[in-house]
């Protein structure tokens, strides 16, 4: 094999299964490896070190292998400075641009390693005035200098924590009730930890919160100061207001689960009522809206973002129907987050995960185990799945924290 490179990786390579993944990638790309040096960390805090030579059958195989290894934090030893290329036109990157992961990333410029700011996945790295910053493709401007190729880049994956949350519904003979209680207890600990570190707790919620009777639990968390931002869609807002005004959710009475006569129009009545008030905030100020999730957000001055979709009725005043603007609003509220709790909303959970750096913990609660799997499969590896009824989870969490 004529095409070879010496690469190295450092970190908790064994605990995090990074080393075995590195070897697997070499084999998958039909290449060979030779370990030149390996030092194992002897304590929880001491990092391990791997240095190895990889041989590939051709230049393309080597390039693809190096791309794959870089995502695992395994980079060429003789890296040099990162290559920079000029953006010739707004929103048009050079073909060989480097696309980021959600892991900590450093780029070498003039012999100095710069940590990329605003870390997120699927972004470019713009270098200017001695600073490296992640920027989305649509935000690139003519004249920006961005990182291209694979040289001069370090990716630092998050190490696996020894007490990492891992829940599997009805696994290992443990009852579902006991499993949920364990998940709630550990999530409550994460909420308290975020508060101690002065980091924000952000909730991403779908309308299932209302359907499953989770309004009281989430409202109590907001009222208790445990939530610093709420991210959702128009549907949650509509059904929350419907429940507050008429006691129904999609026309079904929350008190007994029976269909309300002519209840199918209640969600439209809710939207209409808020339009008459002028906004959700004015509906609260006027006394029209006296309970619920949005009510507590307004009272506690907790910012909430409602992102619109093609299927929305209304939507409620304040719903952001421009998807680019909605993404920006979500990203703004995610700044300074230490914990994100996703409740019964697959699409919003995936979207939020894509905006977060890999060191922000995510607890994804859904009755469907596939939701947490999809969030993780789409790059948000730090997401932990809790398979449970959202209403039950919120009730137990609010009682644990309040």
BAPA-544950 format. One line per 5 residues: number of its first residue (from 1); for each residue x, y, z of C-alpha. Coordinates in Angstrom, 3 decimals, always signed. Example, Ala and Ser with C-alpha at 12.3 -4.5 7.8 and 13.67 -1.06 7.14 Angstrom:
1	+12.300,-4.500,+7.800 ~ +13.670,-1.060,+7.140 .
//
This chain:
1	+0.000,+0.000,+0.000 ~ +1.533,+3.296,-1.149 ~ -0.791,+5.729,+0.595 ~ -0.203,+6.072,+4.317 ~ -0.522,+8.500,+7.204 .
6	+0.467,+8.540,+10.878 ~ -2.454,+9.550,+13.082 ~ -2.960,+10.060,+16.800 ~ -5.804,+10.287,+19.289 ~ -5.926,+11.275,+22.942 .
11	-8.689,+11.039,+25.525 ~ -10.789,+8.420,+27.294 ~ -10.363,+6.096,+24.342 ~ -11.316,+2.861,+26.088 ~ -14.223,+3.940,+28.307 .
16	-15.821,+5.806,+25.419 ~ -15.246,+2.939,+22.950 ~ -13.414,+5.380,+20.692 ~ -10.402,+3.141,+20.137 ~ -12.438,+0.183,+18.903 .
21	-14.372,+2.527,+16.618 ~ -11.085,+3.819,+15.200 ~ -9.940,+0.280,+14.403 ~ -13.344,-0.586,+12.932 ~ -13.190,+2.414,+10.590 .
26	-9.765,+1.387,+9.281 ~ -11.044,-2.102,+8.485 ~ -14.297,-0.794,+6.978 ~ -12.367,+1.318,+4.473 ~ -10.239,-1.720,+3.500 .
31	-7.119,-0.207,+4.998 ~ -4.516,-1.521,+7.436 ~ -3.203,-0.142,+10.707 ~ -0.073,-0.569,+12.776 ~ -0.121,+0.691,+16.382 .
36	+3.132,+2.526,+17.022 ~ +2.382,+3.719,+20.554 ~ -0.401,+3.260,+23.071 ~ -0.518,+4.626,+26.604 ~ -3.496,+3.818,+28.775 .
41	-4.771,+6.324,+31.333 ~ -4.420,+4.952,+34.829 ~ -7.009,+7.152,+36.555 ~ -10.468,+8.515,+35.733 ~ -8.952,+11.858,+34.790 .
46	-5.819,+10.667,+32.981 ~ -6.188,+10.416,+29.206 ~ -5.047,+7.535,+27.025 ~ -2.928,+8.089,+23.915 ~ -2.883,+6.222,+20.597 .
51	-0.470,+6.689,+17.713 ~ -0.719,+4.467,+14.654 ~ +0.167,+4.249,+10.985 ~ -2.627,+3.614,+8.508 ~ -2.113,+2.307,+4.966 .
56	-4.721,+2.702,+2.226 ~ -4.945,+1.153,-1.266 ~ -5.441,+4.521,-2.964 ~ -5.629,+8.263,-2.300 ~ -9.438,+8.350,-2.211 .
61	-9.635,+5.567,+0.381 ~ -7.064,+7.379,+2.528 ~ -8.974,+10.657,+2.262 ~ -12.260,+9.027,+3.258 ~ -10.615,+7.172,+6.114 .
66	-9.004,+10.350,+7.458 ~ -12.370,+12.139,+7.279 ~ -13.981,+9.352,+9.275 ~ -11.161,+9.182,+11.819 ~ -11.196,+12.948,+12.336 .
71	-14.776,+12.754,+13.609 ~ -13.519,+10.310,+16.253 ~ -10.792,+12.696,+17.356 ~ -8.043,+10.864,+15.482 ~ -6.014,+13.300,+13.362 .
76	-2.767,+13.239,+11.341 ~ +0.328,+13.827,+13.487 ~ +2.104,+16.014,+10.944 ~ -0.873,+18.291,+10.464 ~ +0.510,+21.775,+9.823 .
81	-1.798,+24.774,+9.631 ~ -5.383,+24.514,+8.472 ~ -5.944,+25.397,+4.835 ~ -8.166,+28.450,+4.332 ~ -10.108,+29.390,+1.229 .
86	-12.017,+32.512,+0.329 ~ -15.782,+32.482,-0.133 ~ -16.341,+33.847,-3.638 ~ -20.079,+34.473,-3.290 ~ -22.593,+34.683,-0.433 .
91	-23.814,+31.252,+0.720 ~ -21.415,+29.416,-1.621 ~ -18.555,+27.535,+0.029 ~ -15.610,+25.987,-1.823 ~ -16.251,+22.332,-2.663 .
96	-13.707,+20.970,-0.160 ~ -15.057,+22.881,+2.862 ~ -14.757,+21.252,+6.263 ~ -18.158,+20.404,+7.784 ~ -18.224,+20.401,+11.572 .
101	-19.490,+17.856,+14.072 ~ -20.998,+18.890,+17.408 ~ -17.741,+18.009,+19.221 ~ -15.191,+20.549,+20.400 ~ -13.082,+21.531,+17.407 .
106	-9.753,+23.328,+17.126 ~ -8.073,+24.672,+14.010 ~ -4.433,+25.612,+13.672 ~ -3.788,+29.061,+12.219 ~ -0.250,+30.509,+12.042 .
111	+0.946,+27.798,+14.405 ~ -1.694,+28.558,+17.046 ~ -4.607,+26.243,+17.864 ~ -7.889,+28.180,+17.966 ~ -11.018,+26.684,+19.506 .
116	-14.044,+27.059,+17.267 ~ -16.724,+29.230,+18.872 ~ -20.445,+28.521,+18.571 ~ -19.819,+24.798,+18.110 ~ -22.594,+22.951,+16.279 .
121	-22.846,+20.265,+13.639 ~ -23.050,+20.833,+9.871 ~ -21.385,+24.242,+9.910 ~ -18.319,+25.777,+8.292 ~ -15.460,+27.305,+10.310 .
126	-14.780,+30.934,+9.484 ~ -11.426,+32.377,+10.575 ~ -11.131,+36.107,+11.096 ~ -9.097,+38.395,+13.361 ~ -7.482,+35.500,+15.199 .
131	-10.808,+33.808,+15.966 ~ -12.453,+30.682,+14.569 ~ -16.242,+30.491,+14.576 ~ -18.818,+28.000,+13.310 ~ -21.158,+29.483,+10.751 .
136	-24.022,+27.981,+8.782 ~ -23.822,+27.755,+5.008 ~ -26.621,+30.272,+4.532 ~ -24.738,+32.802,+6.673 ~ -21.490,+32.718,+4.664 .
141	-20.529,+36.041,+3.099 ~ -18.313,+36.860,+0.168 ~ -14.762,+37.333,+1.421 ~ -15.062,+35.015,+4.429 ~ -12.066,+32.736,+4.914 .
146	-13.176,+29.223,+5.804 ~ -11.352,+26.022,+6.698 ~ -11.034,+23.513,+3.868 ~ -9.543,+20.047,+3.680 ~ -8.573,+17.929,+6.691 .
151	-5.236,+19.384,+7.823 ~ -4.814,+21.529,+10.893 ~ -8.037,+20.334,+12.512 ~ -8.567,+18.647,+15.871 ~ -11.874,+17.164,+16.985 .
156	-12.265,+16.324,+20.674 ~ -15.196,+13.946,+21.282 ~ -16.902,+14.034,+24.655 ~ -15.701,+11.275,+26.944 ~ -18.216,+8.782,+28.214 .
161	-19.163,+9.516,+31.822 ~ -18.984,+6.608,+34.225 ~ -22.364,+7.514,+35.676 ~ -23.960,+8.203,+32.289 ~ -27.741,+7.872,+32.294 .
166	-28.946,+4.901,+30.274 ~ -32.547,+3.816,+30.393 ~ -34.274,+0.961,+28.598 ~ -37.959,+0.374,+29.157 ~ -38.589,-2.960,+30.953 .
171	-34.904,-3.891,+30.618 ~ -33.079,-6.353,+32.844 ~ -36.273,-7.394,+34.579 ~ -36.753,-3.975,+36.200 ~ -40.340,-2.769,+36.294 .
176	-41.303,+0.228,+34.178 ~ -42.435,+2.152,+37.255 ~ -39.105,+1.707,+38.976 ~ -37.269,+2.584,+35.771 ~ -39.158,+5.874,+35.386 .
181	-38.554,+6.792,+39.012 ~ -34.828,+6.230,+38.507 ~ -34.853,+8.364,+35.362 ~ -36.741,+11.132,+37.153 ~ -34.339,+11.099,+40.078 .
186	-31.298,+11.358,+37.812 ~ -32.905,+14.041,+35.641 ~ -33.695,+16.055,+38.769 ~ -30.020,+15.761,+39.737 ~ -29.017,+17.112,+36.310 .
191	-31.420,+20.047,+36.721 ~ -29.909,+20.900,+40.095 ~ -26.403,+20.512,+38.686 ~ -27.190,+22.940,+35.862 ~ -28.527,+25.449,+38.391 .
196	-25.379,+25.149,+40.514 ~ -23.237,+25.778,+37.433 ~ -25.453,+28.732,+36.465 ~ -26.372,+27.049,+33.181 ~ -29.798,+27.175,+31.598 .
201	-32.338,+24.361,+31.508 ~ -34.265,+24.434,+28.234 ~ -37.425,+22.413,+27.618 ~ -38.426,+21.274,+24.120 ~ -42.065,+20.169,+24.221 .
206	-44.685,+18.776,+21.869 ~ -48.497,+18.879,+22.210 ~ -48.418,+15.414,+23.796 ~ -47.540,+17.244,+27.023 ~ -51.115,+18.556,+27.034 .
211	-52.730,+15.329,+25.779 ~ -51.085,+13.234,+28.524 ~ -51.944,+15.589,+31.364 ~ -48.452,+16.998,+31.736 ~ -49.492,+20.656,+31.856 .
216	-49.588,+20.832,+35.658 ~ -46.145,+19.242,+35.982 ~ -44.469,+21.473,+33.404 ~ -46.260,+24.558,+34.734 ~ -44.969,+23.757,+38.226 .
221	-41.398,+23.438,+36.922 ~ -41.657,+26.831,+35.205 ~ -43.248,+28.420,+38.268 ~ -40.507,+26.940,+40.457 ~ -37.740,+28.527,+38.383 .
226	-36.371,+25.254,+36.996 ~ -36.937,+26.150,+33.320 ~ -35.203,+29.069,+31.605 ~ -36.668,+28.689,+28.093 ~ -39.405,+26.748,+26.288 .
231	-39.034,+25.713,+22.644 ~ -41.991,+24.235,+20.816 ~ -44.378,+24.561,+17.912 ~ -47.735,+26.188,+17.415 ~ -49.562,+22.969,+18.374 .
236	-48.385,+22.977,+21.993 ~ -49.452,+26.596,+22.391 ~ -52.865,+26.029,+20.846 ~ -53.703,+22.953,+22.907 ~ -52.346,+24.547,+26.073 .
241	-54.637,+27.549,+25.587 ~ -57.535,+25.262,+24.607 ~ -57.053,+23.264,+27.805 ~ -56.874,+26.436,+29.901 ~ -59.994,+28.001,+28.367 .
246	-62.217,+25.006,+27.659 ~ -60.764,+22.049,+29.544 ~ -60.233,+20.051,+26.349 ~ -57.328,+19.002,+24.172 ~ -58.230,+18.436,+20.513 .
251	-61.837,+18.415,+21.689 ~ -61.306,+15.640,+24.250 ~ -62.174,+16.502,+27.845 ~ -59.064,+16.237,+30.005 ~ -61.180,+15.481,+33.074 .
256	-62.631,+12.189,+31.829 ~ -61.182,+11.535,+28.362 ~ -64.544,+11.819,+26.622 ~ -65.240,+13.744,+23.438 ~ -66.769,+17.167,+24.088 .
261	-69.821,+17.959,+22.008 ~ -68.673,+20.247,+19.181 ~ -65.245,+20.044,+20.828 ~ -63.512,+19.745,+17.473 ~ -63.771,+23.519,+17.108 .
266	-62.271,+24.332,+20.517 ~ -58.716,+24.688,+19.243 ~ -59.932,+27.254,+16.699 ~ -61.875,+29.032,+19.439 ~ -58.653,+29.160,+21.454 .
271	-56.703,+30.700,+18.561 ~ -59.511,+33.186,+17.946 ~ -59.589,+34.207,+21.606 ~ -55.865,+34.958,+21.611 ~ -56.225,+36.973,+18.410 .
276	-58.964,+39.018,+20.080 ~ -56.610,+39.639,+23.014 ~ -53.801,+40.593,+20.630 ~ -51.126,+38.153,+21.836 ~ -50.475,+35.435,+24.382 .
281	-48.919,+38.025,+26.673 ~ -51.951,+40.289,+26.473 ~ -54.262,+37.322,+27.019 ~ -52.466,+36.772,+30.341 ~ -52.428,+40.469,+31.259 .
286	-56.149,+40.859,+30.535 ~ -57.061,+37.859,+32.679 ~ -58.336,+35.834,+29.730 ~ -55.619,+33.209,+30.204 ~ -55.284,+32.243,+33.859 .
291	-53.425,+28.936,+33.865 ~ -51.314,+26.658,+31.739 ~ -47.801,+26.411,+30.341 ~ -47.717,+29.667,+28.369 ~ -49.445,+31.452,+31.267 .
296	-46.643,+30.417,+33.620 ~ -43.996,+31.422,+31.034 ~ -45.464,+34.915,+30.777 ~ -45.821,+35.261,+34.557 ~ -42.253,+34.032,+35.211 .
301	-40.829,+35.920,+32.206 ~ -39.523,+32.673,+30.754 ~ -39.004,+33.137,+26.989 ~ -40.882,+30.743,+24.726 ~ -40.491,+30.168,+20.999 .
306	-43.287,+28.701,+18.884 ~ -42.007,+27.502,+15.501 ~ -44.653,+27.151,+12.807 ~ -45.178,+24.327,+10.340 ~ -47.123,+23.630,+7.161 .
311	-49.997,+21.977,+9.036 ~ -50.608,+24.750,+11.594 ~ -54.083,+26.160,+12.165 ~ -54.065,+29.881,+12.823 ~ -51.313,+29.910,+13.908 .
316	-51.263,+31.645,+17.292 ~ -49.997,+35.233,+17.325 ~ -46.254,+35.190,+17.863 ~ -45.680,+31.871,+16.096 ~ -42.634,+32.192,+13.831 .
321	-43.563,+30.883,+10.389 ~ -40.230,+31.712,+8.725 ~ -38.173,+28.557,+9.351 ~ -34.832,+30.349,+9.174 ~ -36.049,+32.885,+11.730 .
326	-37.419,+30.077,+13.904 ~ -34.039,+28.306,+13.831 ~ -32.330,+31.534,+14.833 ~ -34.790,+32.023,+17.709 ~ -34.212,+28.465,+18.932 .
331	-30.423,+28.887,+18.720 ~ -30.581,+32.122,+20.688 ~ -32.418,+30.456,+23.569 ~ -30.011,+27.510,+23.549 ~ -27.031,+29.738,+24.345 .
336	-25.720,+28.949,+27.795 ~ -27.744,+25.746,+28.078 ~ -26.423,+23.020,+30.342 ~ -29.387,+20.663,+30.045 ~ -32.120,+20.245,+27.446 .
341	-35.206,+18.165,+28.255 ~ -37.116,+17.025,+25.165 ~ -40.707,+15.958,+25.767 ~ -42.669,+14.067,+23.127 ~ -41.554,+15.917,+20.009 .
346	-39.317,+14.026,+17.596 ~ -38.816,+16.704,+14.946 ~ -38.220,+19.576,+17.364 ~ -35.892,+17.341,+19.407 ~ -33.806,+16.427,+16.348 .
351	-33.678,+20.066,+15.230 ~ -32.590,+21.214,+18.688 ~ -29.952,+18.489,+18.931 ~ -28.451,+19.653,+15.644 ~ -27.921,+23.123,+17.114 .
356	-26.224,+21.980,+20.311 ~ -22.569,+21.286,+21.042 ~ -21.851,+17.733,+22.139 ~ -21.158,+18.638,+25.772 ~ -24.731,+19.829,+26.488 .
361	-26.706,+16.964,+28.020 ~ -30.067,+16.034,+26.486 ~ -32.765,+13.953,+28.159 ~ -35.291,+12.798,+25.568 ~ -38.606,+11.564,+27.020 .
366	-41.085,+9.758,+24.777 ~ -43.373,+6.747,+24.967 ~ -41.892,+5.633,+21.621 ~ -38.331,+4.298,+22.075 ~ -37.557,+4.999,+18.414 .
371	-37.633,+8.750,+19.050 ~ -34.571,+8.802,+21.305 ~ -32.822,+6.442,+18.872 ~ -33.496,+8.768,+15.923 ~ -32.259,+11.800,+17.845 .
376	-29.017,+9.956,+18.636 ~ -28.637,+8.512,+15.127 ~ -28.773,+11.990,+13.632 ~ -25.587,+12.984,+15.379 ~ -26.751,+13.936,+18.867 .
381	-24.870,+11.153,+20.602 ~ -25.162,+12.776,+24.026 ~ -28.951,+12.304,+24.043 ~ -30.268,+9.918,+26.700 ~ -33.629,+8.259,+26.098 .
386	-36.288,+7.839,+28.758 ~ -39.116,+5.646,+27.499 ~ -42.097,+6.805,+29.539 ~ -45.434,+8.570,+29.458 ~ -44.576,+12.282,+29.270 .
391	-47.374,+13.296,+31.641 ~ -46.229,+10.820,+34.295 ~ -42.604,+11.863,+33.909 ~ -43.426,+15.562,+34.348 ~ -45.624,+14.900,+37.358 .
396	-42.875,+12.932,+39.105 ~ -40.140,+15.403,+38.095 ~ -42.057,+18.423,+39.375 ~ -42.698,+16.670,+42.713 ~ -39.028,+15.680,+42.937 .
401	-37.825,+19.260,+42.423 ~ -40.519,+21.320,+44.146 .
//
